[in-house]
Amino acid sequence: MMASEIGWAAGFLDAEGSFCFQERAPRISACQVQREPLNRLVTMFGGGITEKSERGNRQAAGTWQLVGRRAAAVMMTVYGLMSCKRRREIGLALQAWRGARHWGPAKHPKPWIPVKVGRPSSWMELTVPRLGWVAGFLDGDGSFRFHRTAPRVEATQVDHDGSECLGRLRSLFGGFVRQR
């Protein structure tokens, strides 16, 4: 798998994913109206897609899920590219998984990674995985349109404090972050 593909998956999961430990196994899920990004995750990592039917004024959506050892492997692979919030989720899920692998919680499980996570290194340098992250993030939470006389790219975060992710985009490409 290429570094840009891992970066794309990290960006998309940063925008649309969730990481948890549920029913004695690590679990990753991502919900999306567009089917193509979910199919891409299945091709890259496996897992499955379940469909949610339309309700009221909501569109039908698909949810990709990956459970167990494969989910843990993906969490460890994308960890370094994720936002602080997602890194915390991954850390807690892997810590719980490590304790549960021994027929119940370990007496003193050592965390796989620290739960208190600092900000990742500077995003000023545009590397292939980071460019992949941008593409994945914009696949999840971005929009592209023509405004007046110039093209416009926008990204919106509504499910959590997106200042870190939007700040990454700003440090790489300029622009501004507007609070709503």
Secondary structure as UniProt FT lines:
FT   HELIX           3..16
FT   STRAND          17..22
FT   TURN            23..24
FT   STRAND          25..32
FT   HELIX           35..45
FT   STRAND          48..52
FT   TURN            56..57
FT   STRAND          61..67
FT   HELIX           69..78
FT   HELIX           79..81
FT   HELIX           84..100
FT   TURN            102..103
FT   HELIX           128..141
FT   STRAND          142..147
FT   TURN            148..149
FT   STRAND          150..155
FT   HELIX           163..173
//
